[in-house]
Amino acid sequence: MGKWASSMLTKLVVLLSFAVVAFGNTNSGLRAFYLVQQWLGSYCNQRGTRCCYPPTGKPAPDFTIYGLWPYYNDGSFPYNCGDDNYDVGRLKPFEQSLRKAWPSFTCPQIGRKFWVHEWNKHGTCSKSSLGEIPYFMAALNLKRQANVYGALARAGIRPNNRYYSLKSIKRAITRSIGFHPWVQCNHNAQGRSQIWQVTLCADRTGRRLINCPYIPRGRGSCSSKILFPSFY
């Protein structure tokens, strides 16, 4: 190969490398947030699962935050995007709100380390849009907008160990909150299908709810009628 051909090949490789980087930047980046809420009664009554109350005692029945997950333009749910030294003390001004809306029922209780884990796993992937404190504030604000427990209660759907149609649960949430939910189910110790998680989406600023750009399939399939167990 001559010098001219070799030089042209080198330039072509460099240009293609920049093109790949540019393409990657176009198709990556934050697109939306998935706010996942869970019913602790359905988490704690699974076979082999043990739950412990937080130090503040048994909370009032409610769907609580399971996670705030960034969703990228390339269709991925990234996690562990950075190894940050998170200053958990900065959460103290609204720690009580987090304990109520985003508690951990693990045994033994891990306290503030739970939120550090959430930031390191998911929050670090949203730093282009939300910093450390805004990430948690966004989760609390979205939880107030997406009052799943209230939406179901207004439709007469309550945690009374009775079965409700999946269609009626989705309809109640959509009518009250204004957006279609993604409902996931698990099974209790007796193998009965029950409501577990409800997911709604927010825009890339984390400020307002939107319809989810993508509904993952093949996970947590529900029966046509599902149990709504009592709170843990």
C-alpha positions in Angstrom: 0.0 0.0 0.0 1.4 3.4 -1.0 1.9 6.3 1.4 -1.1 8.2 -0.2 -3.4 5.2 0.2 -2.2 4.6 3.7 -2.7 8.2 4.7 -6.3 8.2 3.2 -7.1 4.9 5.1 -5.9 6.5 8.4 -8.0 9.6 7.8 -11.0 7.4 7.0 -10.6 5.4 10.2 -10.4 8.7 12.2 -13.5 10.1 10.5 -15.4 6.8 11.1 -14.4 7.0 14.8 -15.8 10.5 15.1 -19.0 9.4 13.4 -19.4 6.5 15.8 -19.0 8.9 18.8 -21.4 11.4 17.3 -23.9 8.6 16.6 -23.6 7.4 20.2 -24.1 10.8 21.6 -27.2 11.3 19.5 -28.8 8.1 20.7 -27.7 8.1 24.2 -28.5 10.6 27.0 -31.4 11.0 29.3 -34.9 10.8 27.8 -37.2 10.2 30.8 -37.5 8.9 34.3 -39.5 5.9 35.5 -41.0 6.4 38.9 -41.6 2.9 40.4 -43.8 2.6 43.4 -44.4 -0.6 45.4 -47.0 -2.0 47.7 -45.0 -3.2 50.7 -47.7 -5.7 51.6 -46.9 -7.6 48.4 -43.2 -7.3 48.9 -43.2 -8.6 52.4 -45.6 -11.5 52.1 -43.6 -13.4 49.5 -42.2 -16.8 50.4 -38.9 -16.4 52.2 -39.0 -12.6 52.5 -38.6 -11.0 55.9 -39.3 -7.3 56.5 -38.5 -5.0 59.4 -40.2 -1.8 60.3 -38.1 1.4 60.0 -37.0 3.1 63.3 -40.0 5.4 63.1 -42.4 2.4 63.4 -45.1 1.1 61.1 -46.0 3.7 58.5 -49.5 4.4 57.3 -50.6 2.3 54.3 -49.3 3.7 51.0 -47.5 2.9 47.9 -43.9 3.9 48.5 -41.1 4.7 46.1 -39.1 1.7 44.9 -36.9 3.7 42.6 -36.5 6.6 40.2 -34.8 5.1 37.1 -33.4 7.2 34.2 -34.2 5.9 30.7 -31.9 6.8 27.9 -32.5 7.6 24.2 -30.8 4.4 23.1 -33.5 2.4 25.0 -31.4 1.4 28.0 -31.9 1.7 31.7 -28.4 2.5 32.8 -27.1 2.0 36.3 -23.9 2.6 38.3 -22.7 5.5 36.1 -20.2 6.8 38.6 -18.4 6.2 41.9 -19.5 9.2 43.9 -18.6 10.0 47.5 -22.2 11.0 48.4 -22.6 13.3 51.4 -25.7 11.7 52.9 -25.8 14.5 55.5 -27.2 16.8 52.9 -30.4 14.8 53.0 -31.1 15.7 56.6 -33.5 18.7 55.9 -36.0 16.4 54.2 -35.0 13.0 55.7 -38.4 12.6 57.4 -40.1 13.0 54.0 -37.8 10.4 52.5 -38.5 8.0 55.4 -42.2 8.3 54.7 -42.2 8.2 50.9 -39.1 6.1 50.2 -38.5 3.8 53.1 -36.5 0.6 53.3 -38.0 -2.5 55.0 -34.9 -4.6 54.8 -33.6 -6.5 57.8 -31.6 -5.3 59.4 -32.3 -1.7 58.8 -29.6 0.2 56.9 -30.8 3.7 57.4 -29.3 6.4 55.2 -27.1 3.9 53.4 -30.3 2.9 51.5 -30.5 6.3 49.8 -26.8 6.3 49.1 -27.3 3.0 47.3 -30.1 4.5 45.2 -28.1 7.5 44.3 -25.0 5.4 43.3 -27.0 2.9 41.3 -29.5 5.2 39.5 -29.0 8.8 40.4 -25.5 8.9 39.0 -27.0 8.2 35.6 -29.1 11.3 35.7 -26.4 13.8 36.6 -26.8 15.6 33.2 -30.2 16.7 34.4 -30.4 16.4 38.1 -27.8 16.8 40.9 -27.7 14.9 44.1 -30.3 16.9 46.1 -32.6 17.6 43.0 -32.7 13.9 42.3 -34.3 13.1 45.6 -36.5 16.2 45.6 -37.8 15.2 42.1 -38.7 11.7 43.4 -40.7 13.2 46.3 -42.5 15.7 44.1 -43.4 13.0 41.5 -44.7 10.8 44.3 -47.0 13.6 45.3 -48.3 13.9 41.7 -48.7 10.1 41.4 -50.8 9.2 44.4 -51.5 5.6 43.4 -53.1 4.7 46.8 -55.5 7.6 46.6 -56.4 6.8 43.0 -57.3 3.3 43.9 -59.2 4.3 47.0 -61.3 6.8 45.1 -62.4 3.9 42.8 -63.3 1.7 45.8 -60.2 -0.5 45.4 -58.6 -1.1 48.8 -56.1 -3.4 50.4 -58.6 -5.8 51.9 -57.2 -9.1 50.7 -59.8 -9.2 47.9 -59.4 -9.7 44.2 -59.8 -6.9 41.7 -59.6 -7.0 37.9 -56.3 -5.7 36.5 -58.3 -3.6 34.0 -60.2 -1.8 36.8 -56.9 -1.0 38.6 -55.3 0.4 35.5 -58.4 2.4 34.7 -58.6 3.9 38.2 -55.0 5.0 38.1 -55.3 6.5 34.6 -58.5 8.4 35.4 -57.1 9.9 38.6 -53.5 10.6 37.6 -54.0 11.2 33.9 -51.4 8.8 32.6 -51.3 5.1 31.8 -49.5 3.0 34.4 -47.3 -0.1 34.0 -48.5 -2.6 36.6 -46.3 -5.4 37.8 -47.4 -8.4 39.9 -45.6 -10.9 42.1 -46.9 -13.9 44.0 -47.5 -14.3 47.7 -46.5 -17.3 49.8 -49.6 -19.2 48.6 -48.8 -18.5 44.9 -51.5 -16.0 44.3 -51.0 -13.2 41.8 -51.0 -9.8 43.5 -50.4 -6.1 42.7 -46.8 -5.2 43.6 -45.4 -2.3 41.5 -46.9 0.6 39.7 -44.7 2.6 37.3 -45.4 6.0 35.8 -43.0 8.2 33.9 -41.7 11.8 34.1 -39.9 14.0 31.6 -36.2 14.4 31.6 -36.4 17.3 34.0 -38.1 15.1 36.6 -40.8 17.7 37.1 -43.9 16.5 35.3 -45.5 13.2 34.5 -45.7 12.0 31.0 -46.8 8.8 29.2 -44.0 6.3 29.3 -42.0 6.1 26.1 -41.6 2.4 26.5 -43.3 -0.2 28.6 -41.0 -3.2 29.3 -42.6 -6.5 28.6 -42.1 -10.0 30.0 -41.6 -9.0 33.6 -44.0 -9.5 36.5 -47.0 -10.6 34.4 -50.4 -10.2 36.1 -53.5 -12.4 36.0 -56.7 -10.8 34.9 -57.8 -10.7 38.5 -55.2 -9.9 41.2 -55.1 -9.7 44.9 -54.7 -6.4 46.8 -53.3 -7.7 50.1 -53.4 -5.8 53.4 -50.5 -3.5 54.3 -47.5 -5.2 55.9 
